[in-house]
């Protein structure tokens, strides 16, 4: 097996980058969400799996490099669920989240439900629709990437789904009604404030979803491993720690997506070009949201290591 300066010696099941640092975790998750992983062919996936199996059993063919092994593991981690060892449905893989969430192509125009959440002057029906669509996609991603080490009733996911939709819709509709009745705001200020309504709605729905789907872990605990990866018991302290980190990540994730675009667009829409050519507003808005989401996803999931240590 040949070595490469850019690739450290291969370790099966381990991360290529240092997971104790934020930069290392960021580089690791940039690999996981790489959109190119959506276009890996079935034959390429099987070749990658075989290469990793050969390494595991000590039967690697001569000339295989560390780079080839790391790339094979990257492909497997992006497509195969670590617990079930089954393929994750393409639209709900982490590598597909940015593209699927941002763009939904029609023959005439690029539309997106992230942009739909941020559109000004929304009606009650449009507010409910976009919040429902967002939480529905979140629920599918959560289910496809769920922790499958312990059986979880499907009813738990429905509880989380219904709770997330209820909280998102009620907060979004309630805040919009309050803003509309606030007479001290000018029409322009009211429109600007309304653009920030999706963030508290989505953030609270994300927390609600986590708590409803995983509250049983607080009473039953989660598996705790030793340094060799052996299960040594269950811990409610570790469960509380994991739940808090997950909830915080779910709050940080929508922040750049739902806070930065309204601020940026409020300035861009005043430019002479967009004032004259209003048809360019939606495509520009789409690009701003794409950049914001592409930045938000790896940053938020890199906040905490996938495996944490507790006393």
PyMOL commands that set and color helices and strands:
alter all, ss='L'
color gray80, all
select helices_A, chain A and resi 22-32+35-39+42-56+66-79+90-92+94-102+113-118+124-144+154-181+187-194+197-214+216-220+236-268+272-276+280-301
alter helices_A, ss='H'
color red, helices_A
select strands_A, chain A and resi 104-105+110-111+222-225+231-235
alter strands_A, ss='S'
color yellow, strands_A
deselect
rebuild
show_as cartoon
